[in-house]
Structures are given as structure tokens and as C-alpha cells.
Amino acid sequence: MAIEFKKNRVIFRDVARVEEAEALLEALQKNPSAKVDLSACTHLHTANLQVLMVARPSIDRWPQDPELRTWLEAVLKPA
């Protein structure tokens, strides 16, 4: 899996696929204070993006890829 769930952390690696969106939603519902690490993420399926947009978790680390980071910061950074 490209999404790893730790005690108080969600770590994205490589390509986060649509099949992982349900587990992501469940993990963030169970632990809304979990921090999200996107630093190793290279692609995020829109289903996972929608979960992040609704859950509004704290993003601890942004993707290293500058284009992906810009795109995600535009929709996930707090106003």
C-alpha cells in the first residue's frame, strides 16, 4: 500500500490509488488529530484528495515534487 497508517501519522508513498481512499477515510475518522506526511507522494488519486479535503487533517510534510506540492497546497492549506 502507498499509504501507511501509524499511531498518530498517515504517510503517503509513491502513488496513492483509489483503492486506498476508504481506509484513509476510516483512519482519519478514528484519529482526526493524525498528521499527514506527503513528502514521498508522487501522485494522489482524486478520491484520496477528496478525503483530505473533507477531513482537513494537519499536513506535516508536503510533497517534494514542486508541481504536486503547489497543486495540493492550493486546496489543502488552511485559509
PDB file with one MODEL, atoms N, CA, C and O in Angstrom:
MODEL        1
ATOM      1  N   MET A   1       0.835  -1.193   0.000  1.00  0.00           N
ATOM      2  CA  MET A   1       0.000   0.000   0.000  1.00  0.00           C
ATOM      3  C   MET A   1       0.878   1.254   0.000  1.00  0.00           C
ATOM      4  O   MET A   1       1.960   1.279   0.587  1.00  0.00           O
ATOM      5  N   ALA A   2       0.392   2.264  -0.657  1.00  0.00           N
ATOM      6  CA  ALA A   2       1.124   3.525  -0.736  1.00  0.00           C
ATOM      7  C   ALA A   2       0.819   4.433   0.451  1.00  0.00           C
ATOM      8  O   ALA A   2       1.480   5.455   0.639  1.00  0.00           O
ATOM      9  N   ILE A   3      -0.162   4.070   1.236  1.00  0.00           N
ATOM     10  CA  ILE A   3      -0.485   4.859   2.428  1.00  0.00           C
ATOM     11  C   ILE A   3      -0.239   3.984   3.647  1.00  0.00           C
ATOM     12  O   ILE A   3      -0.801   2.897   3.780  1.00  0.00           O
ATOM     13  N   GLU A   4       0.607   4.482   4.528  1.00  0.00           N
ATOM     14  CA  GLU A   4       0.959   3.746   5.751  1.00  0.00           C
ATOM     15  C   GLU A   4       0.320   4.466   6.940  1.00  0.00           C
ATOM     16  O   GLU A   4       0.432   5.684   7.080  1.00  0.00           O
ATOM     17  N   PHE A   5      -0.344   3.698   7.781  1.00  0.00           N
ATOM     18  CA  PHE A   5      -1.031   4.258   8.935  1.00  0.00           C
ATOM     19  C   PHE A   5      -0.258   3.923  10.201  1.00  0.00           C
ATOM     20  O   PHE A   5      -0.093   2.755  10.552  1.00  0.00           O
ATOM     21  N   LYS A   6       0.206   4.949  10.870  1.00  0.00           N
ATOM     22  CA  LYS A   6       0.902   4.807  12.153  1.00  0.00           C
ATOM     23  C   LYS A   6      -0.046   5.285  13.244  1.00  0.00           C
ATOM     24  O   LYS A   6      -1.185   5.651  12.956  1.00  0.00           O
ATOM     25  N   LYS A   7       0.408   5.286  14.483  1.00  0.00           N
ATOM     26  CA  LYS A   7      -0.439   5.664  15.614  1.00  0.00           C
ATOM     27  C   LYS A   7      -1.081   7.041  15.425  1.00  0.00           C
ATOM     28  O   LYS A   7      -2.300   7.174  15.532  1.00  0.00           O
ATOM     29  N   ASN A   8      -0.275   8.056  15.149  1.00  0.00           N
ATOM     30  CA  ASN A   8      -0.797   9.404  15.011  1.00  0.00           C
ATOM     31  C   ASN A   8      -0.281  10.060  13.733  1.00  0.00           C
ATOM     32  O   ASN A   8      -0.068  11.272  13.679  1.00  0.00           O
ATOM     33  N   ARG A   9      -0.081   9.221  12.690  1.00  0.00           N
ATOM     34  CA  ARG A   9       0.531   9.720  11.465  1.00  0.00           C
ATOM     35  C   ARG A   9       0.037   8.901  10.270  1.00  0.00           C
ATOM     36  O   ARG A   9      -0.152   7.688  10.360  1.00  0.00           O
ATOM     37  N   VAL A  10      -0.164   9.594   9.160  1.00  0.00           N
ATOM     38  CA  VAL A  10      -0.513   8.944   7.899  1.00  0.00           C
ATOM     39  C   VAL A  10       0.577   9.320   6.909  1.00  0.00           C
ATOM     40  O   VAL A  10       0.807  10.501   6.651  1.00  0.00           O
ATOM     41  N   ILE A  11       1.248   8.316   6.352  1.00  0.00           N
ATOM     42  CA  ILE A  11       2.387   8.556   5.473  1.00  0.00           C
ATOM     43  C   ILE A  11       2.052   8.074   4.064  1.00  0.00           C
ATOM     44  O   ILE A  11       1.734   6.904   3.851  1.00  0.00           O
ATOM     45  N   PHE A  12       2.128   8.996   3.111  1.00  0.00           N
ATOM     46  CA  PHE A  12       1.893   8.683   1.701  1.00  0.00           C
ATOM     47  C   PHE A  12       3.224   8.397   1.030  1.00  0.00           C
ATOM     48  O   PHE A  12       4.193   9.131   1.225  1.00  0.00           O
ATOM     49  N   ARG A  13       3.274   7.325   0.234  1.00  0.00           N
ATOM     50  CA  ARG A  13       4.471   6.986  -0.523  1.00  0.00           C
ATOM     51  C   ARG A  13       4.066   6.699  -1.968  1.00  0.00           C
ATOM     52  O   ARG A  13       3.067   6.028  -2.225  1.00  0.00           O
ATOM     53  N   ASP A  14       4.842   7.207  -2.886  1.00  0.00           N
ATOM     54  CA  ASP A  14       4.646   6.943  -4.313  1.00  0.00           C
ATOM     55  C   ASP A  14       3.242   7.327  -4.778  1.00  0.00           C
ATOM     56  O   ASP A  14       2.828   8.476  -4.621  1.00  0.00           O
ATOM     57  N   VAL A  15       2.512   6.372  -5.347  1.00  0.00           N
ATOM     58  CA  VAL A  15       1.202   6.640  -5.938  1.00  0.00           C
ATOM     59  C   VAL A  15       0.098   6.158  -5.004  1.00  0.00           C
ATOM     60  O   VAL A  15      -0.017   4.964  -4.727  1.00  0.00           O
ATOM     61  N   ALA A  16      -0.714   7.097  -4.522  1.00  0.00           N
ATOM     62  CA  ALA A  16      -1.854   6.754  -3.664  1.00  0.00           C
ATOM     63  C   ALA A  16      -3.063   6.486  -4.559  1.00  0.00           C
ATOM     64  O   ALA A  16      -3.595   7.403  -5.184  1.00  0.00           O
ATOM     65  N   ARG A  17      -3.485   5.246  -4.615  1.00  0.00           N
ATOM     66  CA  ARG A  17      -4.527   4.805  -5.548  1.00  0.00           C
ATOM     67  C   ARG A  17      -5.937   4.923  -4.954  1.00  0.00           C
ATOM     68  O   ARG A  17      -6.116   5.086  -3.747  1.00  0.00           O
ATOM     69  N   VAL A  18      -6.906   4.837  -5.829  1.00  0.00           N
ATOM     70  CA  VAL A  18      -8.305   4.968  -5.447  1.00  0.00           C
ATOM     71  C   VAL A  18      -8.698   3.921  -4.395  1.00  0.00           C
ATOM     72  O   VAL A  18      -9.512   4.200  -3.515  1.00  0.00           O
ATOM     73  N   GLU A  19      -8.122   2.725  -4.486  1.00  0.00           N
ATOM     74  CA  GLU A  19      -8.481   1.645  -3.564  1.00  0.00           C
ATOM     75  C   GLU A  19      -8.136   1.971  -2.115  1.00  0.00           C
ATOM     76  O   GLU A  19      -8.641   1.319  -1.201  1.00  0.00           O
ATOM     77  N   GLU A  20      -7.291   2.961  -1.893  1.00  0.00           N
ATOM     78  CA  GLU A  20      -6.853   3.295  -0.543  1.00  0.00           C
ATOM     79  C   GLU A  20      -7.693   4.387   0.117  1.00  0.00           C
ATOM     80  O   GLU A  20      -7.512   4.678   1.299  1.00  0.00           O
ATOM     81  N   ALA A  21      -8.592   4.978  -0.624  1.00  0.00           N
ATOM     82  CA  ALA A  21      -9.372   6.107  -0.113  1.00  0.00           C
ATOM     83  C   ALA A  21     -10.254   5.726   1.077  1.00  0.00           C
ATOM     84  O   ALA A  21     -10.355   6.488   2.038  1.00  0.00           O
ATOM     85  N   GLU A  22     -10.880   4.576   1.023  1.00  0.00           N
ATOM     86  CA  GLU A  22     -11.766   4.166   2.122  1.00  0.00           C
ATOM     87  C   GLU A  22     -10.985   3.955   3.417  1.00  0.00           C
ATOM     88  O   GLU A  22     -11.426   4.378   4.486  1.00  0.00           O
ATOM     89  N   ALA A  23      -9.837   3.307   3.324  1.00  0.00           N
ATOM     90  CA  ALA A  23      -9.003   3.097   4.514  1.00  0.00           C
ATOM     91  C   ALA A  23      -8.490   4.424   5.052  1.00  0.00           C
ATOM     92  O   ALA A  23      -8.391   4.607   6.266  1.00  0.00           O
ATOM     93  N   LEU A  24      -8.162   5.353   4.156  1.00  0.00           N
ATOM     94  CA  LEU A  24      -7.724   6.686   4.579  1.00  0.00           C
ATOM     95  C   LEU A  24      -8.834   7.394   5.335  1.00  0.00           C
ATOM     96  O   LEU A  24      -8.591   7.974   6.393  1.00  0.00           O
ATOM     97  N   LEU A  25     -10.041   7.354   4.808  1.00  0.00           N
ATOM     98  CA  LEU A  25     -11.180   7.989   5.471  1.00  0.00           C
ATOM     99  C   LEU A  25     -11.402   7.395   6.861  1.00  0.00           C
ATOM    100  O   LEU A  25     -11.588   8.132   7.830  1.00  0.00           O
ATOM    101  N   GLU A  26     -11.385   6.080   6.959  1.00  0.00           N
ATOM    102  CA  GLU A  26     -11.590   5.418   8.244  1.00  0.00           C
ATOM    103  C   GLU A  26     -10.511   5.808   9.249  1.00  0.00           C
ATOM    104  O   GLU A  26     -10.806   6.080  10.412  1.00  0.00           O
ATOM    105  N   ALA A  27      -9.265   5.834   8.797  1.00  0.00           N
ATOM    106  CA  ALA A  27      -8.147   6.177   9.685  1.00  0.00           C
ATOM    107  C   ALA A  27      -8.274   7.610  10.198  1.00  0.00           C
ATOM    108  O   ALA A  27      -8.039   7.871  11.378  1.00  0.00           O
ATOM    109  N   LEU A  28      -8.643   8.532   9.320  1.00  0.00           N
ATOM    110  CA  LEU A  28      -8.767   9.930   9.737  1.00  0.00           C
ATOM    111  C   LEU A  28     -10.007  10.170  10.600  1.00  0.00           C
ATOM    112  O   LEU A  28     -10.013  11.070  11.439  1.00  0.00           O
ATOM    113  N   GLN A  29     -11.042   9.378  10.399  1.00  0.00           N
ATOM    114  CA  GLN A  29     -12.222   9.482  11.261  1.00  0.00           C
ATOM    115  C   GLN A  29     -11.911   8.957  12.662  1.00  0.00           C
ATOM    116  O   GLN A  29     -12.375   9.524  13.651  1.00  0.00           O
ATOM    117  N   LYS A  30     -11.136   7.891  12.754  1.00  0.00           N
ATOM    118  CA  LYS A  30     -10.765   7.326  14.048  1.00  0.00           C
ATOM    119  C   LYS A  30      -9.763   8.199  14.784  1.00  0.00           C
ATOM    120  O   LYS A  30      -9.753   8.244  16.014  1.00  0.00           O
ATOM    121  N   ASN A  31      -8.919   8.895  14.026  1.00  0.00           N
ATOM    122  CA  ASN A  31      -7.878   9.713  14.635  1.00  0.00           C
ATOM    123  C   ASN A  31      -7.789  11.061  13.908  1.00  0.00           C
ATOM    124  O   ASN A  31      -6.879  11.271  13.106  1.00  0.00           O
ATOM    125  N   PRO A  32      -8.727  11.973  14.183  1.00  0.00           N
ATOM    126  CA  PRO A  32      -8.752  13.251  13.470  1.00  0.00           C
ATOM    127  C   PRO A  32      -7.537  14.142  13.742  1.00  0.00           C
ATOM    128  O   PRO A  32      -7.301  15.097  13.002  1.00  0.00           O
ATOM    129  N   SER A  33      -6.777  13.852  14.771  1.00  0.00           N
ATOM    130  CA  SER A  33      -5.591  14.663  15.064  1.00  0.00           C
ATOM    131  C   SER A  33      -4.330  14.123  14.387  1.00  0.00           C
ATOM    132  O   SER A  33      -3.243  14.667  14.580  1.00  0.00           O
ATOM    133  N   ALA A  34      -4.468  13.068  13.603  1.00  0.00           N
ATOM    134  CA  ALA A  34      -3.312  12.491  12.905  1.00  0.00           C
ATOM    135  C   ALA A  34      -2.698  13.509  11.959  1.00  0.00           C
ATOM    136  O   ALA A  34      -3.401  14.285  11.311  1.00  0.00           O
ATOM    137  N   LYS A  35      -1.390  13.492  11.895  1.00  0.00           N
ATOM    138  CA  LYS A  35      -0.650  14.364  10.974  1.00  0.00           C
ATOM    139  C   LYS A  35      -0.392  13.585   9.686  1.00  0.00           C
ATOM    140  O   LYS A  35      -0.207  12.368   9.710  1.00  0.00           O
ATOM    141  N   VAL A  36      -0.383  14.299   8.570  1.00  0.00           N
ATOM    142  CA  VAL A  36      -0.203  13.670   7.262  1.00  0.00           C
ATOM    143  C   VAL A  36       1.148  14.062   6.684  1.00  0.00           C
ATOM    144  O   VAL A  36       1.516  15.236   6.659  1.00  0.00           O
ATOM    145  N   ASP A  37       1.878  13.053   6.222  1.00  0.00           N
ATOM    146  CA  ASP A  37       3.187  13.243   5.594  1.00  0.00           C
ATOM    147  C   ASP A  37       3.053  12.888   4.115  1.00  0.00           C
ATOM    148  O   ASP A  37       2.883  11.722   3.756  1.00  0.00           O
ATOM    149  N   LEU A  38       3.131  13.901   3.272  1.00  0.00           N
ATOM    150  CA  LEU A  38       3.017  13.709   1.829  1.00  0.00           C
ATOM    151  C   LEU A  38       4.372  13.788   1.125  1.00  0.00           C
ATOM    152  O   LEU A  38       4.425  13.791  -0.105  1.00  0.00           O
ATOM    153  N   SER A  39       5.455  13.853   1.878  1.00  0.00           N
ATOM    154  CA  SER A  39       6.768  14.132   1.300  1.00  0.00           C
ATOM    155  C   SER A  39       7.208  13.132   0.237  1.00  0.00           C
ATOM    156  O   SER A  39       7.900  13.517  -0.705  1.00  0.00           O
ATOM    157  N   ALA A  40       6.833  11.875   0.354  1.00  0.00           N
ATOM    158  CA  ALA A  40       7.245  10.865  -0.619  1.00  0.00           C
ATOM    159  C   ALA A  40       6.153  10.548  -1.641  1.00  0.00           C
ATOM    160  O   ALA A  40       6.305   9.635  -2.453  1.00  0.00           O
ATOM    161  N   CYS A  41       5.069  11.290  -1.602  1.00  0.00           N
ATOM    162  CA  CYS A  41       3.958  11.072  -2.535  1.00  0.00           C
ATOM    163  C   CYS A  41       4.322  11.630  -3.911  1.00  0.00           C
ATOM    164  O   CYS A  41       4.805  12.757  -4.028  1.00  0.00           O
ATOM    165  N   THR A  42       4.085  10.827  -4.947  1.00  0.00           N
ATOM    166  CA  THR A  42       4.353  11.279  -6.312  1.00  0.00           C
ATOM    167  C   THR A  42       3.075  11.489  -7.109  1.00  0.00           C
ATOM    168  O   THR A  42       3.077  12.199  -8.114  1.00  0.00           O
ATOM    169  N   HIS A  43       1.982  10.874  -6.665  1.00  0.00           N
ATOM    170  CA  HIS A  43       0.675  11.041  -7.321  1.00  0.00           C
ATOM    171  C   HIS A  43      -0.410  10.715  -6.310  1.00  0.00           C
ATOM    172  O   HIS A  43      -0.288   9.770  -5.531  1.00  0.00           O
ATOM    173  N   LEU A  44      -1.456  11.499  -6.330  1.00  0.00           N
ATOM    174  CA  LEU A  44      -2.559  11.324  -5.382  1.00  0.00           C
ATOM    175  C   LEU A  44      -3.852  11.211  -6.176  1.00  0.00           C
ATOM    176  O   LEU A  44      -4.256  12.165  -6.841  1.00  0.00           O
ATOM    177  N   HIS A  45      -4.503  10.057  -6.112  1.00  0.00           N
ATOM    178  CA  HIS A  45      -5.780   9.899  -6.805  1.00  0.00           C
ATOM    179  C   HIS A  45      -6.781  10.879  -6.206  1.00  0.00           C
ATOM    180  O   HIS A  45      -6.744  11.153  -5.007  1.00  0.00           O
ATOM    181  N   THR A  46      -7.656  11.395  -7.020  1.00  0.00           N
ATOM    182  CA  THR A  46      -8.606  12.415  -6.556  1.00  0.00           C
ATOM    183  C   THR A  46      -9.516  11.913  -5.438  1.00  0.00           C
ATOM    184  O   THR A  46     -10.009  12.721  -4.651  1.00  0.00           O
ATOM    185  N   ALA A  47      -9.750  10.621  -5.345  1.00  0.00           N
ATOM    186  CA  ALA A  47     -10.562  10.092  -4.237  1.00  0.00           C
ATOM    187  C   ALA A  47      -9.864  10.353  -2.900  1.00  0.00           C
ATOM    188  O   ALA A  47     -10.508  10.706  -1.912  1.00  0.00           O
ATOM    189  N   ASN A  48      -8.551  10.177  -2.883  1.00  0.00           N
ATOM    190  CA  ASN A  48      -7.787  10.460  -1.665  1.00  0.00           C
ATOM    191  C   ASN A  48      -7.738  11.959  -1.394  1.00  0.00           C
ATOM    192  O   ASN A  48      -7.794  12.391  -0.243  1.00  0.00           O
ATOM    193  N   LEU A  49      -7.635  12.738  -2.446  1.00  0.00           N
ATOM    194  CA  LEU A  49      -7.660  14.191  -2.291  1.00  0.00           C
ATOM    195  C   LEU A  49      -8.987  14.638  -1.678  1.00  0.00           C
ATOM    196  O   LEU A  49      -9.004  15.498  -0.798  1.00  0.00           O
ATOM    197  N   GLN A  50     -10.076  14.070  -2.129  1.00  0.00           N
ATOM    198  CA  GLN A  50     -11.393  14.423  -1.590  1.00  0.00           C
ATOM    199  C   GLN A  50     -11.482  14.088  -0.104  1.00  0.00           C
ATOM    200  O   GLN A  50     -12.051  14.854   0.673  1.00  0.00           O
ATOM    201  N   VAL A  51     -10.926  12.952   0.289  1.00  0.00           N
ATOM    202  CA  VAL A  51     -10.919  12.587   1.710  1.00  0.00           C
ATOM    203  C   VAL A  51     -10.137  13.628   2.501  1.00  0.00           C
ATOM    204  O   VAL A  51     -10.585  14.075   3.557  1.00  0.00           O
ATOM    205  N   LEU A  52      -8.977  14.012   1.996  1.00  0.00           N
ATOM    206  CA  LEU A  52      -8.167  15.014   2.696  1.00  0.00           C
ATOM    207  C   LEU A  52      -8.880  16.367   2.756  1.00  0.00           C
ATOM    208  O   LEU A  52      -8.790  17.075   3.759  1.00  0.00           O
ATOM    209  N   MET A  53      -9.580  16.719   1.691  1.00  0.00           N
ATOM    210  CA  MET A  53     -10.290  18.000   1.675  1.00  0.00           C
ATOM    211  C   MET A  53     -11.422  18.030   2.693  1.00  0.00           C
ATOM    212  O   MET A  53     -11.683  19.069   3.298  1.00  0.00           O
ATOM    213  N   VAL A  54     -12.089  16.914   2.885  1.00  0.00           N
ATOM    214  CA  VAL A  54     -13.193  16.846   3.840  1.00  0.00           C
ATOM    215  C   VAL A  54     -12.687  16.699   5.265  1.00  0.00           C
ATOM    216  O   VAL A  54     -13.187  17.364   6.171  1.00  0.00           O
ATOM    217  N   ALA A  55     -11.706  15.839   5.472  1.00  0.00           N
ATOM    218  CA  ALA A  55     -11.196  15.578   6.824  1.00  0.00           C
ATOM    219  C   ALA A  55     -10.357  16.737   7.363  1.00  0.00           C
ATOM    220  O   ALA A  55     -10.302  16.953   8.574  1.00  0.00           O
ATOM    221  N   ARG A  56      -9.706  17.479   6.471  1.00  0.00           N
ATOM    222  CA  ARG A  56      -8.865  18.627   6.848  1.00  0.00           C
ATOM    223  C   ARG A  56      -7.823  18.286   7.914  1.00  0.00           C
ATOM    224  O   ARG A  56      -7.722  18.989   8.919  1.00  0.00           O
ATOM    225  N   PRO A  57      -7.050  17.222   7.712  1.00  0.00           N
ATOM    226  CA  PRO A  57      -6.010  16.895   8.697  1.00  0.00           C
ATOM    227  C   PRO A  57      -4.859  17.897   8.599  1.00  0.00           C
ATOM    228  O   PRO A  57      -4.751  18.651   7.632  1.00  0.00           O
ATOM    229  N   SER A  58      -4.025  17.885   9.598  1.00  0.00           N
ATOM    230  CA  SER A  58      -2.839  18.729   9.588  1.00  0.00           C
ATOM    231  C   SER A  58      -1.799  18.087   8.666  1.00  0.00           C
ATOM    232  O   SER A  58      -1.413  16.934   8.860  1.00  0.00           O
ATOM    233  N   ILE A  59      -1.354  18.845   7.664  1.00  0.00           N
ATOM    234  CA  ILE A  59      -0.326  18.344   6.749  1.00  0.00           C
ATOM    235  C   ILE A  59       1.024  18.696   7.357  1.00  0.00           C
ATOM    236  O   ILE A  59       1.387  19.867   7.464  1.00  0.00           O
ATOM    237  N   ASP A  60       1.755  17.672   7.751  1.00  0.00           N
ATOM    238  CA  ASP A  60       3.031  17.854   8.415  1.00  0.00           C
ATOM    239  C   ASP A  60       4.163  18.090   7.423  1.00  0.00           C
ATOM    240  O   ASP A  60       5.053  18.907   7.659  1.00  0.00           O
ATOM    241  N   ARG A  61       4.114  17.364   6.314  1.00  0.00           N
ATOM    242  CA  ARG A  61       5.154  17.492   5.287  1.00  0.00           C
ATOM    243  C   ARG A  61       4.490  17.438   3.918  1.00  0.00           C
ATOM    244  O   ARG A  61       3.643  16.583   3.660  1.00  0.00           O
ATOM    245  N   TRP A  62       4.880  18.355   3.049  1.00  0.00           N
ATOM    246  CA  TRP A  62       4.325  18.460   1.696  1.00  0.00           C
ATOM    247  C   TRP A  62       5.173  17.657   0.719  1.00  0.00           C
ATOM    248  O   TRP A  62       6.323  17.332   1.018  1.00  0.00           O
ATOM    249  N   PRO A  63       4.607  17.330  -0.462  1.00  0.00           N
ATOM    250  CA  PRO A  63       5.369  16.557  -1.457  1.00  0.00           C
ATOM    251  C   PRO A  63       6.653  17.269  -1.877  1.00  0.00           C
ATOM    252  O   PRO A  63       6.720  18.498  -1.909  1.00  0.00           O
ATOM    253  N   GLN A  64       7.656  16.478  -2.195  1.00  0.00           N
ATOM    254  CA  GLN A  64       8.920  17.030  -2.683  1.00  0.00           C
ATOM    255  C   GLN A  64       8.783  17.550  -4.111  1.00  0.00           C
ATOM    256  O   GLN A  64       9.467  18.496  -4.501  1.00  0.00           O
ATOM    257  N   ASP A  65       7.901  16.932  -4.885  1.00  0.00           N
ATOM    258  CA  ASP A  65       7.671  17.373  -6.261  1.00  0.00           C
ATOM    259  C   ASP A  65       7.019  18.763  -6.231  1.00  0.00           C
ATOM    260  O   ASP A  65       5.928  18.911  -5.681  1.00  0.00           O
ATOM    261  N   PRO A  66       7.665  19.779  -6.811  1.00  0.00           N
ATOM    262  CA  PRO A  66       7.154  21.143  -6.704  1.00  0.00           C
ATOM    263  C   PRO A  66       5.774  21.353  -7.334  1.00  0.00           C
ATOM    264  O   PRO A  66       4.968  22.116  -6.801  1.00  0.00           O
ATOM    265  N   GLU A  67       5.492  20.694  -8.451  1.00  0.00           N
ATOM    266  CA  GLU A  67       4.180  20.849  -9.090  1.00  0.00           C
ATOM    267  C   GLU A  67       3.074  20.237  -8.238  1.00  0.00           C
ATOM    268  O   GLU A  67       2.022  20.847  -8.044  1.00  0.00           O
ATOM    269  N   LEU A  68       3.313  19.039  -7.735  1.00  0.00           N
ATOM    270  CA  LEU A  68       2.317  18.384  -6.885  1.00  0.00           C
ATOM    271  C   LEU A  68       2.116  19.184  -5.600  1.00  0.00           C
ATOM    272  O   LEU A  68       0.987  19.351  -5.137  1.00  0.00           O
ATOM    273  N   ARG A  69       3.203  19.672  -5.033  1.00  0.00           N
ATOM    274  CA  ARG A  69       3.112  20.473  -3.805  1.00  0.00           C
ATOM    275  C   ARG A  69       2.270  21.727  -4.035  1.00  0.00           C
ATOM    276  O   ARG A  69       1.394  22.033  -3.227  1.00  0.00           O
ATOM    277  N   THR A  70       2.517  22.442  -5.104  1.00  0.00           N
ATOM    278  CA  THR A  70       1.767  23.659  -5.405  1.00  0.00           C
ATOM    279  C   THR A  70       0.287  23.361  -5.557  1.00  0.00           C
ATOM    280  O   THR A  70      -0.563  24.081  -5.034  1.00  0.00           O
ATOM    281  N   TRP A  71      -0.009  22.295  -6.277  1.00  0.00           N
ATOM    282  CA  TRP A  71      -1.390  21.902  -6.519  1.00  0.00           C
ATOM    283  C   TRP A  71      -2.100  21.534  -5.210  1.00  0.00           C
ATOM    284  O   TRP A  71      -3.230  21.960  -4.968  1.00  0.00           O
ATOM    285  N   LEU A  72      -1.432  20.745  -4.374  1.00  0.00           N
ATOM    286  CA  LEU A  72      -2.044  20.314  -3.117  1.00  0.00           C
ATOM    287  C   LEU A  72      -2.151  21.449  -2.104  1.00  0.00           C
ATOM    288  O   LEU A  72      -3.153  21.555  -1.397  1.00  0.00           O
ATOM    289  N   GLU A  73      -1.140  22.287  -2.028  1.00  0.00           N
ATOM    290  CA  GLU A  73      -1.206  23.419  -1.101  1.00  0.00           C
ATOM    291  C   GLU A  73      -2.362  24.340  -1.434  1.00  0.00           C
ATOM    292  O   GLU A  73      -2.978  24.920  -0.540  1.00  0.00           O
ATOM    293  N   ALA A  74      -2.657  24.477  -2.712  1.00  0.00           N
ATOM    294  CA  ALA A  74      -3.746  25.354  -3.139  1.00  0.00           C
ATOM    295  C   ALA A  74      -5.106  24.902  -2.602  1.00  0.00           C
ATOM    296  O   ALA A  74      -5.986  25.728  -2.359  1.00  0.00           O
ATOM    297  N   VAL A  75      -5.272  23.615  -2.421  1.00  0.00           N
ATOM    298  CA  VAL A  75      -6.584  23.129  -1.961  1.00  0.00           C
ATOM    299  C   VAL A  75      -6.592  22.623  -0.518  1.00  0.00           C
ATOM    300  O   VAL A  75      -7.660  22.474   0.075  1.00  0.00           O
ATOM    301  N   LEU A  76      -5.420  22.357   0.051  1.00  0.00           N
ATOM    302  CA  LEU A  76      -5.389  21.777   1.396  1.00  0.00           C
ATOM    303  C   LEU A  76      -4.883  22.707   2.493  1.00  0.00           C
ATOM    304  O   LEU A  76      -5.115  22.449   3.674  1.00  0.00           O
ATOM    305  N   LYS A  77      -4.198  23.780   2.122  1.00  0.00           N
ATOM    306  CA  LYS A  77      -3.688  24.695   3.151  1.00  0.00           C
ATOM    307  C   LYS A  77      -4.848  25.434   3.795  1.00  0.00           C
ATOM    308  O   LYS A  77      -5.786  25.844   3.112  1.00  0.00           O
ATOM    309  N   PRO A  78      -4.785  25.603   5.107  1.00  0.00           N
ATOM    310  CA  PRO A  78      -5.844  26.370   5.777  1.00  0.00           C
ATOM    311  C   PRO A  78      -5.880  27.810   5.248  1.00  0.00           C
ATOM    312  O   PRO A  78      -4.848  28.389   4.910  1.00  0.00           O
ATOM    313  N   ALA A  79      -7.063  28.356   5.188  1.00  0.00           N
ATOM    314  CA  ALA A  79      -7.240  29.737   4.680  1.00  0.00           C
ATOM    315  C   ALA A  79      -6.680  30.767   5.619  1.00  0.00           C
ATOM    316  O   ALA A  79      -6.750  31.963   5.337  1.00  0.00           O
TER     317      ALA A  79
ENDMDL
END
